[in-house]
């Protein structure tokens, strides 16, 4: 078995501390500038017809979320 281990015996031991030390670049997060105050606001409300607001069991459905963009 010593025949196949000659490369390991001749090679210099690697500096393990140098291998473990890696430099990770800092992640830059872009920041969005605030919107101008003079932009018009448009509010859109989607209302469902009465027959779609009633569940199959007879209960009245209610809104579960809101999306603002």
CHARMM internal coordinates of N, CA and C (Angstrom, degrees):
IC EDIT
DIST 1 N 1 CA 1.4454
DIST 1 CA 1 C 1.5296
ANGL 1 N 1 CA 1 C 112.76
DIST 1 C 2 N 1.2930
ANGL 1 CA 1 C 2 N 119.04
DIHE 1 N 1 CA 1 C 2 N -23.40
DIST 2 N 2 CA 1.4534
ANGL 1 C 2 N 2 CA 122.22
DIHE 1 CA 1 C 2 N 2 CA -179.00
DIST 2 CA 2 C 1.5228
ANGL 2 N 2 CA 2 C 110.88
DIHE 1 C 2 N 2 CA 2 C -67.36
DIST 2 C 3 N 1.2956
ANGL 2 CA 2 C 3 N 117.25
DIHE 2 N 2 CA 2 C 3 N -19.23
DIST 3 N 3 CA 1.4548
ANGL 2 C 3 N 3 CA 122.19
DIHE 2 CA 2 C 3 N 3 CA -178.68
DIST 3 CA 3 C 1.5324
ANGL 3 N 3 CA 3 C 111.25
DIHE 2 C 3 N 3 CA 3 C -63.33
DIST 3 C 4 N 1.3256
ANGL 3 CA 3 C 4 N 118.53
DIHE 3 N 3 CA 3 C 4 N -37.47
DIST 4 N 4 CA 1.4489
ANGL 3 C 4 N 4 CA 121.88
DIHE 3 CA 3 C 4 N 4 CA -176.21
DIST 4 CA 4 C 1.5307
ANGL 4 N 4 CA 4 C 113.48
DIHE 3 C 4 N 4 CA 4 C -91.50
DIST 4 C 5 N 1.3273
ANGL 4 CA 4 C 5 N 119.49
DIHE 4 N 4 CA 4 C 5 N -2.46
DIST 5 N 5 CA 1.4659
ANGL 4 C 5 N 5 CA 123.02
DIHE 4 CA 4 C 5 N 5 CA -177.52
DIST 5 CA 5 C 1.5161
ANGL 5 N 5 CA 5 C 112.93
DIHE 4 C 5 N 5 CA 5 C -102.94
DIST 5 C 6 N 1.3093
ANGL 5 CA 5 C 6 N 118.78
DIHE 5 N 5 CA 5 C 6 N 10.80
DIST 6 N 6 CA 1.4595
ANGL 5 C 6 N 6 CA 120.21
DIHE 5 CA 5 C 6 N 6 CA -176.83
DIST 6 CA 6 C 1.5304
ANGL 6 N 6 CA 6 C 112.38
DIHE 5 C 6 N 6 CA 6 C -67.43
DIST 6 C 7 N 1.3157
ANGL 6 CA 6 C 7 N 119.60
DIHE 6 N 6 CA 6 C 7 N -30.78
DIST 7 N 7 CA 1.4740
ANGL 6 C 7 N 7 CA 121.05
DIHE 6 CA 6 C 7 N 7 CA 179.79
DIST 7 CA 7 C 1.5210
ANGL 7 N 7 CA 7 C 110.63
DIHE 6 C 7 N 7 CA 7 C -66.94
DIST 7 C 8 N 1.3374
ANGL 7 CA 7 C 8 N 117.05
DIHE 7 N 7 CA 7 C 8 N -36.43
DIST 8 N 8 CA 1.4579
ANGL 7 C 8 N 8 CA 120.03
DIHE 7 CA 7 C 8 N 8 CA 179.49
DIST 8 CA 8 C 1.5255
ANGL 8 N 8 CA 8 C 111.57
DIHE 7 C 8 N 8 CA 8 C -72.68
DIST 8 C 9 N 1.2978
ANGL 8 CA 8 C 9 N 117.92
DIHE 8 N 8 CA 8 C 9 N -32.11
DIST 9 N 9 CA 1.4599
ANGL 8 C 9 N 9 CA 119.91
DIHE 8 CA 8 C 9 N 9 CA -178.88
DIST 9 CA 9 C 1.5220
ANGL 9 N 9 CA 9 C 111.63
DIHE 8 C 9 N 9 CA 9 C -76.33
DIST 9 C 10 N 1.3175
ANGL 9 CA 9 C 10 N 118.50
DIHE 9 N 9 CA 9 C 10 N -27.96
DIST 10 N 10 CA 1.4599
ANGL 9 C 10 N 10 CA 122.53
DIHE 9 CA 9 C 10 N 10 CA -178.69
DIST 10 CA 10 C 1.5333
ANGL 10 N 10 CA 10 C 110.75
DIHE 9 C 10 N 10 CA 10 C -84.89
DIST 10 C 11 N 1.3099
ANGL 10 CA 10 C 11 N 117.89
DIHE 10 N 10 CA 10 C 11 N -34.25
DIST 11 N 11 CA 1.4610
ANGL 10 C 11 N 11 CA 121.88
DIHE 10 CA 10 C 11 N 11 CA -175.12
DIST 11 CA 11 C 1.5173
ANGL 11 N 11 CA 11 C 110.89
DIHE 10 C 11 N 11 CA 11 C -68.65
DIST 11 C 12 N 1.3222
ANGL 11 CA 11 C 12 N 115.37
DIHE 11 N 11 CA 11 C 12 N 145.77
DIST 12 N 12 CA 1.4595
ANGL 11 C 12 N 12 CA 120.84
DIHE 11 CA 11 C 12 N 12 CA 177.31
DIST 12 CA 12 C 1.5283
ANGL 12 N 12 CA 12 C 109.05
DIHE 11 C 12 N 12 CA 12 C -76.98
DIST 12 C 13 N 1.3261
ANGL 12 CA 12 C 13 N 117.50
DIHE 12 N 12 CA 12 C 13 N 145.10
DIST 13 N 13 CA 1.4737
ANGL 12 C 13 N 13 CA 118.75
DIHE 12 CA 12 C 13 N 13 CA 177.75
DIST 13 CA 13 C 1.5287
ANGL 13 N 13 CA 13 C 110.23
DIHE 12 C 13 N 13 CA 13 C -65.58
DIST 13 C 14 N 1.3052
ANGL 13 CA 13 C 14 N 115.49
DIHE 13 N 13 CA 13 C 14 N 136.49
DIST 14 N 14 CA 1.4686
ANGL 13 C 14 N 14 CA 121.00
DIHE 13 CA 13 C 14 N 14 CA -178.24
DIST 14 CA 14 C 1.5160
ANGL 14 N 14 CA 14 C 109.70
DIHE 13 C 14 N 14 CA 14 C -77.11
DIST 14 C 15 N 1.3106
ANGL 14 CA 14 C 15 N 115.53
DIHE 14 N 14 CA 14 C 15 N 147.69
DIST 15 N 15 CA 1.4591
ANGL 14 C 15 N 15 CA 121.05
DIHE 14 CA 14 C 15 N 15 CA 177.52
DIST 15 CA 15 C 1.5254
ANGL 15 N 15 CA 15 C 107.46
DIHE 14 C 15 N 15 CA 15 C -78.03
DIST 15 C 16 N 1.3371
ANGL 15 CA 15 C 16 N 116.83
DIHE 15 N 15 CA 15 C 16 N 104.78
DIST 16 N 16 CA 1.4586
ANGL 15 C 16 N 16 CA 120.76
DIHE 15 CA 15 C 16 N 16 CA -175.46
DIST 16 CA 16 C 1.5220
ANGL 16 N 16 CA 16 C 112.17
DIHE 15 C 16 N 16 CA 16 C -69.11
DIST 16 C 17 N 1.3052
ANGL 16 CA 16 C 17 N 117.95
DIHE 16 N 16 CA 16 C 17 N -28.85
DIST 17 N 17 CA 1.4697
ANGL 16 C 17 N 17 CA 120.32
DIHE 16 CA 16 C 17 N 17 CA -179.57
DIST 17 CA 17 C 1.5205
ANGL 17 N 17 CA 17 C 110.38
DIHE 16 C 17 N 17 CA 17 C -66.41
DIST 17 C 18 N 1.3237
ANGL 17 CA 17 C 18 N 117.75
DIHE 17 N 17 CA 17 C 18 N -35.21
DIST 18 N 18 CA 1.4581
ANGL 17 C 18 N 18 CA 120.79
DIHE 17 CA 17 C 18 N 18 CA -179.68
DIST 18 CA 18 C 1.5210
ANGL 18 N 18 CA 18 C 110.62
DIHE 17 C 18 N 18 CA 18 C -69.96
DIST 18 C 19 N 1.3351
ANGL 18 CA 18 C 19 N 117.52
DIHE 18 N 18 CA 18 C 19 N -34.22
DIST 19 N 19 CA 1.4565
ANGL 18 C 19 N 19 CA 120.34
DIHE 18 CA 18 C 19 N 19 CA -179.73
DIST 19 CA 19 C 1.5207
ANGL 19 N 19 CA 19 C 111.76
DIHE 18 C 19 N 19 CA 19 C -71.16
DIST 19 C 20 N 1.3253
ANGL 19 CA 19 C 20 N 117.28
DIHE 19 N 19 CA 19 C 20 N -35.60
DIST 20 N 20 CA 1.4607
ANGL 19 C 20 N 20 CA 121.27
DIHE 19 CA 19 C 20 N 20 CA -177.57
DIST 20 CA 20 C 1.5233
ANGL 20 N 20 CA 20 C 112.01
DIHE 19 C 20 N 20 CA 20 C -74.95
DIST 20 C 21 N 1.2984
ANGL 20 CA 20 C 21 N 117.09
DIHE 20 N 20 CA 20 C 21 N -26.73
DIST 21 N 21 CA 1.4616
ANGL 20 C 21 N 21 CA 120.68
DIHE 20 CA 20 C 21 N 21 CA -177.41
DIST 21 CA 21 C 1.5224
ANGL 21 N 21 CA 21 C 109.48
DIHE 20 C 21 N 21 CA 21 C -82.09
DIST 21 C 22 N 1.3209
ANGL 21 CA 21 C 22 N 115.89
DIHE 21 N 21 CA 21 C 22 N 109.23
DIST 22 N 22 CA 1.4529
ANGL 21 C 22 N 22 CA 120.71
DIHE 21 CA 21 C 22 N 22 CA 177.33
DIST 22 CA 22 C 1.5207
ANGL 22 N 22 CA 22 C 107.80
DIHE 21 C 22 N 22 CA 22 C -122.64
DIST 22 C 23 N 1.2773
ANGL 22 CA 22 C 23 N 115.50
DIHE 22 N 22 CA 22 C 23 N 142.63
DIST 23 N 23 CA 1.4584
ANGL 22 C 23 N 23 CA 120.90
DIHE 22 CA 22 C 23 N 23 CA 179.66
DIST 23 CA 23 C 1.5210
ANGL 23 N 23 CA 23 C 107.92
DIHE 22 C 23 N 23 CA 23 C -97.02
DIST 23 C 24 N 1.3120
ANGL 23 CA 23 C 24 N 114.98
DIHE 23 N 23 CA 23 C 24 N 119.00
DIST 24 N 24 CA 1.4568
ANGL 23 C 24 N 24 CA 120.92
DIHE 23 CA 23 C 24 N 24 CA 179.88
DIST 24 CA 24 C 1.5283
ANGL 24 N 24 CA 24 C 107.71
DIHE 23 C 24 N 24 CA 24 C -100.94
DIST 24 C 25 N 1.3267
ANGL 24 CA 24 C 25 N 117.65
DIHE 24 N 24 CA 24 C 25 N 122.17
DIST 25 N 25 CA 1.4728
ANGL 24 C 25 N 25 CA 118.50
DIHE 24 CA 24 C 25 N 25 CA 179.76
DIST 25 CA 25 C 1.5215
ANGL 25 N 25 CA 25 C 110.64
DIHE 24 C 25 N 25 CA 25 C -65.82
DIST 25 C 26 N 1.3237
ANGL 25 CA 25 C 26 N 115.31
DIHE 25 N 25 CA 25 C 26 N 141.79
DIST 26 N 26 CA 1.4579
ANGL 25 C 26 N 26 CA 120.47
DIHE 25 CA 25 C 26 N 26 CA 179.47
DIST 26 CA 26 C 1.5231
ANGL 26 N 26 CA 26 C 109.54
DIHE 25 C 26 N 26 CA 26 C -68.45
DIST 26 C 27 N 1.3352
ANGL 26 CA 26 C 27 N 115.57
DIHE 26 N 26 CA 26 C 27 N 134.99
DIST 27 N 27 CA 1.4569
ANGL 26 C 27 N 27 CA 119.67
DIHE 26 CA 26 C 27 N 27 CA 179.19
DIST 27 CA 27 C 1.5239
ANGL 27 N 27 CA 27 C 108.56
DIHE 26 C 27 N 27 CA 27 C -80.21
DIST 27 C 28 N 1.2899
ANGL 27 CA 27 C 28 N 115.06
DIHE 27 N 27 CA 27 C 28 N 128.53
DIST 28 N 28 CA 1.4586
ANGL 27 C 28 N 28 CA 120.20
DIHE 27 CA 27 C 28 N 28 CA 178.26
DIST 28 CA 28 C 1.5092
ANGL 28 N 28 CA 28 C 108.42
DIHE 27 C 28 N 28 CA 28 C -98.13
DIST 28 C 29 N 1.2878
ANGL 28 CA 28 C 29 N 115.17
DIHE 28 N 28 CA 28 C 29 N 125.20
DIST 29 N 29 CA 1.4547
ANGL 28 C 29 N 29 CA 119.78
DIHE 28 CA 28 C 29 N 29 CA 178.81
DIST 29 CA 29 C 1.5220
ANGL 29 N 29 CA 29 C 108.18
DIHE 28 C 29 N 29 CA 29 C -102.96
DIST 29 C 30 N 1.3186
ANGL 29 CA 29 C 30 N 115.14
DIHE 29 N 29 CA 29 C 30 N 127.67
DIST 30 N 30 CA 1.4544
ANGL 29 C 30 N 30 CA 119.76
DIHE 29 CA 29 C 30 N 30 CA 178.68
DIST 30 CA 30 C 1.5191
ANGL 30 N 30 CA 30 C 110.47
DIHE 29 C 30 N 30 CA 30 C -73.97
DIST 30 C 31 N 1.2838
ANGL 30 CA 30 C 31 N 114.78
DIHE 30 N 30 CA 30 C 31 N 142.17
DIST 31 N 31 CA 1.4602
ANGL 30 C 31 N 31 CA 119.42
DIHE 30 CA 30 C 31 N 31 CA 177.15
DIST 31 CA 31 C 1.5191
ANGL 31 N 31 CA 31 C 108.18
DIHE 30 C 31 N 31 CA 31 C -110.83
DIST 31 C 32 N 1.3201
ANGL 31 CA 31 C 32 N 114.85
DIHE 31 N 31 CA 31 C 32 N 131.81
DIST 32 N 32 CA 1.4401
ANGL 31 C 32 N 32 CA 120.30
DIHE 31 CA 31 C 32 N 32 CA -179.94
DIST 32 CA 32 C 1.5292
ANGL 32 N 32 CA 32 C 108.83
DIHE 31 C 32 N 32 CA 32 C -80.89
DIST 32 C 33 N 1.3002
ANGL 32 CA 32 C 33 N 115.39
DIHE 32 N 32 CA 32 C 33 N 136.37
DIST 33 N 33 CA 1.4640
ANGL 32 C 33 N 33 CA 119.42
DIHE 32 CA 32 C 33 N 33 CA 176.55
DIST 33 CA 33 C 1.5179
ANGL 33 N 33 CA 33 C 108.83
DIHE 32 C 33 N 33 CA 33 C -72.21
DIST 33 C 34 N 1.3256
ANGL 33 CA 33 C 34 N 117.41
DIHE 33 N 33 CA 33 C 34 N 146.84
DIST 34 N 34 CA 1.4649
ANGL 33 C 34 N 34 CA 118.60
DIHE 33 CA 33 C 34 N 34 CA 179.14
DIST 34 CA 34 C 1.5251
ANGL 34 N 34 CA 34 C 111.18
DIHE 33 C 34 N 34 CA 34 C -64.75
DIST 34 C 35 N 1.3279
ANGL 34 CA 34 C 35 N 114.85
DIHE 34 N 34 CA 34 C 35 N 148.95
DIST 35 N 35 CA 1.4589
ANGL 34 C 35 N 35 CA 120.34
DIHE 34 CA 34 C 35 N 35 CA 179.45
DIST 35 CA 35 C 1.5213
ANGL 35 N 35 CA 35 C 110.39
DIHE 34 C 35 N 35 CA 35 C -70.00
DIST 35 C 36 N 1.3262
ANGL 35 CA 35 C 36 N 117.45
DIHE 35 N 35 CA 35 C 36 N 148.51
DIST 36 N 36 CA 1.4613
ANGL 35 C 36 N 36 CA 119.65
DIHE 35 CA 35 C 36 N 36 CA 177.29
DIST 36 CA 36 C 1.5317
ANGL 36 N 36 CA 36 C 110.81
DIHE 35 C 36 N 36 CA 36 C -61.60
DIST 36 C 37 N 1.3057
ANGL 36 CA 36 C 37 N 115.78
DIHE 36 N 36 CA 36 C 37 N 146.18
DIST 37 N 37 CA 1.4598
ANGL 36 C 37 N 37 CA 121.73
DIHE 36 CA 36 C 37 N 37 CA -176.59
DIST 37 CA 37 C 1.5248
ANGL 37 N 37 CA 37 C 111.22
DIHE 36 C 37 N 37 CA 37 C -70.15
DIST 37 C 38 N 1.3281
ANGL 37 CA 37 C 38 N 117.66
DIHE 37 N 37 CA 37 C 38 N -27.12
DIST 38 N 38 CA 1.4587
ANGL 37 C 38 N 38 CA 120.33
DIHE 37 CA 37 C 38 N 38 CA -175.24
DIST 38 CA 38 C 1.5361
ANGL 38 N 38 CA 38 C 113.48
DIHE 37 C 38 N 38 CA 38 C -83.02
DIST 38 C 39 N 1.3328
ANGL 38 CA 38 C 39 N 119.12
DIHE 38 N 38 CA 38 C 39 N 3.71
DIST 39 N 39 CA 1.4596
ANGL 38 C 39 N 39 CA 120.23
DIHE 38 CA 38 C 39 N 39 CA 176.79
DIST 39 CA 39 C 1.5262
ANGL 39 N 39 CA 39 C 110.03
DIHE 38 C 39 N 39 CA 39 C -70.36
DIST 39 C 40 N 1.3258
ANGL 39 CA 39 C 40 N 116.49
DIHE 39 N 39 CA 39 C 40 N 140.81
DIST 40 N 40 CA 1.4703
ANGL 39 C 40 N 40 CA 117.88
DIHE 39 CA 39 C 40 N 40 CA 179.48
DIST 40 CA 40 C 1.5252
ANGL 40 N 40 CA 40 C 111.22
DIHE 39 C 40 N 40 CA 40 C -75.21
DIST 40 C 41 N 1.3314
ANGL 40 CA 40 C 41 N 115.81
DIHE 40 N 40 CA 40 C 41 N 145.18
DIST 41 N 41 CA 1.4587
ANGL 40 C 41 N 41 CA 122.62
DIHE 40 CA 40 C 41 N 41 CA 176.38
DIST 41 CA 41 C 1.5134
ANGL 41 N 41 CA 41 C 108.32
DIHE 40 C 41 N 41 CA 41 C -98.68
DIST 41 C 42 N 1.3144
ANGL 41 CA 41 C 42 N 116.30
DIHE 41 N 41 CA 41 C 42 N 134.07
DIST 42 N 42 CA 1.4537
ANGL 41 C 42 N 42 CA 121.06
DIHE 41 CA 41 C 42 N 42 CA 177.33
DIST 42 CA 42 C 1.5310
ANGL 42 N 42 CA 42 C 107.06
DIHE 41 C 42 N 42 CA 42 C -121.78
DIST 42 C 43 N 1.3030
ANGL 42 CA 42 C 43 N 116.83
DIHE 42 N 42 CA 42 C 43 N 117.76
DIST 43 N 43 CA 1.4481
ANGL 42 C 43 N 43 CA 121.38
DIHE 42 CA 42 C 43 N 43 CA 178.96
DIST 43 CA 43 C 1.5233
ANGL 43 N 43 CA 43 C 108.64
DIHE 42 C 43 N 43 CA 43 C -101.70
DIST 43 C 44 N 1.3302
ANGL 43 CA 43 C 44 N 116.69
DIHE 43 N 43 CA 43 C 44 N 121.69
DIST 44 N 44 CA 1.4501
ANGL 43 C 44 N 44 CA 122.36
DIHE 43 CA 43 C 44 N 44 CA -179.00
DIST 44 CA 44 C 1.5242
ANGL 44 N 44 CA 44 C 107.57
DIHE 43 C 44 N 44 CA 44 C -114.75
DIST 44 C 45 N 1.3066
ANGL 44 CA 44 C 45 N 116.93
DIHE 44 N 44 CA 44 C 45 N 120.66
DIST 45 N 45 CA 1.4606
ANGL 44 C 45 N 45 CA 122.11
DIHE 44 CA 44 C 45 N 45 CA 178.12
DIST 45 CA 45 C 1.5174
ANGL 45 N 45 CA 45 C 107.37
DIHE 44 C 45 N 45 CA 45 C -114.76
DIST 45 C 46 N 1.3077
ANGL 45 CA 45 C 46 N 116.18
DIHE 45 N 45 CA 45 C 46 N 121.86
DIST 46 N 46 CA 1.4594
ANGL 45 C 46 N 46 CA 121.66
DIHE 45 CA 45 C 46 N 46 CA 179.56
DIST 46 CA 46 C 1.5289
ANGL 46 N 46 CA 46 C 108.35
DIHE 45 C 46 N 46 CA 46 C -95.84
DIST 46 C 47 N 1.3043
ANGL 46 CA 46 C 47 N 116.17
DIHE 46 N 46 CA 46 C 47 N 110.97
DIST 47 N 47 CA 1.4632
ANGL 46 C 47 N 47 CA 121.97
DIHE 46 CA 46 C 47 N 47 CA 178.98
DIST 47 CA 47 C 1.5215
ANGL 47 N 47 CA 47 C 109.09
DIHE 46 C 47 N 47 CA 47 C -99.55
DIST 47 C 48 N 1.3254
ANGL 47 CA 47 C 48 N 116.27
DIHE 47 N 47 CA 47 C 48 N 136.59
DIST 48 N 48 CA 1.4559
ANGL 47 C 48 N 48 CA 120.95
DIHE 47 CA 47 C 48 N 48 CA 177.50
DIST 48 CA 48 C 1.5180
ANGL 48 N 48 CA 48 C 110.07
DIHE 47 C 48 N 48 CA 48 C -93.13
DIST 48 C 49 N 1.3233
ANGL 48 CA 48 C 49 N 116.84
DIHE 48 N 48 CA 48 C 49 N 150.71
DIST 49 N 49 CA 1.4607
ANGL 48 C 49 N 49 CA 119.30
DIHE 48 CA 48 C 49 N 49 CA 174.91
DIST 49 CA 49 C 1.5369
ANGL 49 N 49 CA 49 C 110.33
DIHE 48 C 49 N 49 CA 49 C -64.58
DIST 49 C 50 N 1.3008
ANGL 49 CA 49 C 50 N 116.43
DIHE 49 N 49 CA 49 C 50 N 159.11
DIST 50 N 50 CA 1.4640
ANGL 49 C 50 N 50 CA 122.27
DIHE 49 CA 49 C 50 N 50 CA -174.53
DIST 50 CA 50 C 1.5375
ANGL 50 N 50 CA 50 C 111.86
DIHE 49 C 50 N 50 CA 50 C -60.02
DIST 50 C 51 N 1.3327
ANGL 50 CA 50 C 51 N 118.30
DIHE 50 N 50 CA 50 C 51 N -38.01
DIST 51 N 51 CA 1.4585
ANGL 50 C 51 N 51 CA 119.71
DIHE 50 CA 50 C 51 N 51 CA -178.94
DIST 51 CA 51 C 1.5339
ANGL 51 N 51 CA 51 C 112.82
DIHE 50 C 51 N 51 CA 51 C -67.89
DIST 51 C 52 N 1.3659
ANGL 51 CA 51 C 52 N 118.39
DIHE 51 N 51 CA 51 C 52 N -21.54
DIST 52 N 52 CA 1.4585
ANGL 51 C 52 N 52 CA 121.29
DIHE 51 CA 51 C 52 N 52 CA 176.97
DIST 52 CA 52 C 1.5200
ANGL 52 N 52 CA 52 C 112.24
DIHE 51 C 52 N 52 CA 52 C -88.55
DIST 52 C 53 N 1.3399
ANGL 52 CA 52 C 53 N 118.07
DIHE 52 N 52 CA 52 C 53 N -12.34
DIST 53 N 53 CA 1.4562
ANGL 52 C 53 N 53 CA 121.61
DIHE 52 CA 52 C 53 N 53 CA 179.21
DIST 53 CA 53 C 1.5211
ANGL 53 N 53 CA 53 C 112.52
DIHE 52 C 53 N 53 CA 53 C -86.07
DIST 53 C 54 N 1.3046
ANGL 53 CA 53 C 54 N 117.49
DIHE 53 N 53 CA 53 C 54 N -9.51
DIST 54 N 54 CA 1.4549
ANGL 53 C 54 N 54 CA 121.25
DIHE 53 CA 53 C 54 N 54 CA -179.10
DIST 54 CA 54 C 1.5239
ANGL 54 N 54 CA 54 C 109.27
DIHE 53 C 54 N 54 CA 54 C -102.27
DIST 54 C 55 N 1.3309
ANGL 54 CA 54 C 55 N 116.34
DIHE 54 N 54 CA 54 C 55 N 128.85
DIST 55 N 55 CA 1.4631
ANGL 54 C 55 N 55 CA 122.67
DIHE 54 CA 54 C 55 N 55 CA 179.80
DIST 55 CA 55 C 1.5227
ANGL 55 N 55 CA 55 C 109.60
DIHE 54 C 55 N 55 CA 55 C -75.08
DIST 55 C 56 N 1.3165
ANGL 55 CA 55 C 56 N 117.43
DIHE 55 N 55 CA 55 C 56 N 165.97
DIST 56 N 56 CA 1.4592
ANGL 55 C 56 N 56 CA 121.64
DIHE 55 CA 55 C 56 N 56 CA 179.66
DIST 56 CA 56 C 1.5256
ANGL 56 N 56 CA 56 C 112.25
DIHE 55 C 56 N 56 CA 56 C -65.48
DIST 56 C 57 N 1.3469
ANGL 56 CA 56 C 57 N 117.01
DIHE 56 N 56 CA 56 C 57 N -22.61
DIST 57 N 57 CA 1.4644
ANGL 56 C 57 N 57 CA 119.71
DIHE 56 CA 56 C 57 N 57 CA 179.34
DIST 57 CA 57 C 1.5283
ANGL 57 N 57 CA 57 C 111.42
DIHE 56 C 57 N 57 CA 57 C -86.94
DIST 57 C 58 N 1.3322
ANGL 57 CA 57 C 58 N 117.90
DIHE 57 N 57 CA 57 C 58 N -4.87
DIST 58 N 58 CA 1.4503
ANGL 57 C 58 N 58 CA 121.97
DIHE 57 CA 57 C 58 N 58 CA 178.98
DIST 58 CA 58 C 1.5159
ANGL 58 N 58 CA 58 C 113.88
DIHE 57 C 58 N 58 CA 58 C 101.24
DIST 58 C 59 N 1.3451
ANGL 58 CA 58 C 59 N 118.37
DIHE 58 N 58 CA 58 C 59 N -7.94
DIST 59 N 59 CA 1.4690
ANGL 58 C 59 N 59 CA 121.49
DIHE 58 CA 58 C 59 N 59 CA 178.79
DIST 59 CA 59 C 1.5236
ANGL 59 N 59 CA 59 C 109.96
DIHE 58 C 59 N 59 CA 59 C -77.10
DIST 59 C 60 N 1.3183
ANGL 59 CA 59 C 60 N 115.71
DIHE 59 N 59 CA 59 C 60 N 153.99
DIST 60 N 60 CA 1.4627
ANGL 59 C 60 N 60 CA 121.05
DIHE 59 CA 59 C 60 N 60 CA 177.22
DIST 60 CA 60 C 1.5278
ANGL 60 N 60 CA 60 C 108.80
DIHE 59 C 60 N 60 CA 60 C -87.21
DIST 60 C 61 N 1.3198
ANGL 60 CA 60 C 61 N 116.09
DIHE 60 N 60 CA 60 C 61 N 129.12
DIST 61 N 61 CA 1.4601
ANGL 60 C 61 N 61 CA 121.00
DIHE 60 CA 60 C 61 N 61 CA 179.02
DIST 61 CA 61 C 1.5218
ANGL 61 N 61 CA 61 C 109.61
DIHE 60 C 61 N 61 CA 61 C -78.57
DIST 61 C 62 N 1.3102
ANGL 61 CA 61 C 62 N 115.65
DIHE 61 N 61 CA 61 C 62 N 152.50
DIST 62 N 62 CA 1.4579
ANGL 61 C 62 N 62 CA 121.30
DIHE 61 CA 61 C 62 N 62 CA -179.80
DIST 62 CA 62 C 1.5333
ANGL 62 N 62 CA 62 C 108.85
DIHE 61 C 62 N 62 CA 62 C -128.91
DIST 62 C 63 N 1.3523
ANGL 62 CA 62 C 63 N 117.15
DIHE 62 N 62 CA 62 C 63 N 158.50
DIST 63 N 63 CA 1.4694
ANGL 62 C 63 N 63 CA 120.08
DIHE 62 CA 62 C 63 N 63 CA -179.33
DIST 63 CA 63 C 1.5356
ANGL 63 N 63 CA 63 C 110.20
DIHE 62 C 63 N 63 CA 63 C -66.41
DIST 63 C 64 N 1.3248
ANGL 63 CA 63 C 64 N 116.06
DIHE 63 N 63 CA 63 C 64 N 141.73
DIST 64 N 64 CA 1.4535
ANGL 63 C 64 N 64 CA 120.23
DIHE 63 CA 63 C 64 N 64 CA -179.79
DIST 64 CA 64 C 1.5219
ANGL 64 N 64 CA 64 C 112.96
DIHE 63 C 64 N 64 CA 64 C -114.24
DIST 64 C 65 N 1.3093
ANGL 64 CA 64 C 65 N 118.01
DIHE 64 N 64 CA 64 C 65 N -3.28
DIST 65 N 65 CA 1.4600
ANGL 64 C 65 N 65 CA 118.76
DIHE 64 CA 64 C 65 N 65 CA -179.59
DIST 65 CA 65 C 1.5103
ANGL 65 N 65 CA 65 C 112.14
DIHE 64 C 65 N 65 CA 65 C -166.57
DIST 65 C 66 N 1.3273
ANGL 65 CA 65 C 66 N 113.36
DIHE 65 N 65 CA 65 C 66 N 171.88
DIST 66 N 66 CA 1.4601
ANGL 65 C 66 N 66 CA 120.53
DIHE 65 CA 65 C 66 N 66 CA -179.66
DIST 66 CA 66 C 1.5117
ANGL 66 N 66 CA 66 C 107.19
DIHE 65 C 66 N 66 CA 66 C -146.21
DIST 66 C 67 N 1.3081
ANGL 66 CA 66 C 67 N 117.00
DIHE 66 N 66 CA 66 C 67 N 140.05
DIST 67 N 67 CA 1.4602
ANGL 66 C 67 N 67 CA 121.34
DIHE 66 CA 66 C 67 N 67 CA 179.31
DIST 67 CA 67 C 1.5050
ANGL 67 N 67 CA 67 C 108.77
DIHE 66 C 67 N 67 CA 67 C -121.54
DIST 67 C 68 N 1.3238
ANGL 67 CA 67 C 68 N 115.57
DIHE 67 N 67 CA 67 C 68 N 127.88
DIST 68 N 68 CA 1.4575
ANGL 67 C 68 N 68 CA 121.34
DIHE 67 CA 67 C 68 N 68 CA 179.94
DIST 68 CA 68 C 1.5197
ANGL 68 N 68 CA 68 C 107.39
DIHE 67 C 68 N 68 CA 68 C -123.26
DIST 68 C 69 N 1.3313
ANGL 68 CA 68 C 69 N 116.15
DIHE 68 N 68 CA 68 C 69 N 130.43
DIST 69 N 69 CA 1.4688
ANGL 68 C 69 N 69 CA 119.59
DIHE 68 CA 68 C 69 N 69 CA 177.34
DIST 69 CA 69 C 1.4944
ANGL 69 N 69 CA 69 C 109.78
DIHE 68 C 69 N 69 CA 69 C -138.80
END
COOR INIT
IC SEED 1 N 1 CA 1 C
IC BUILD
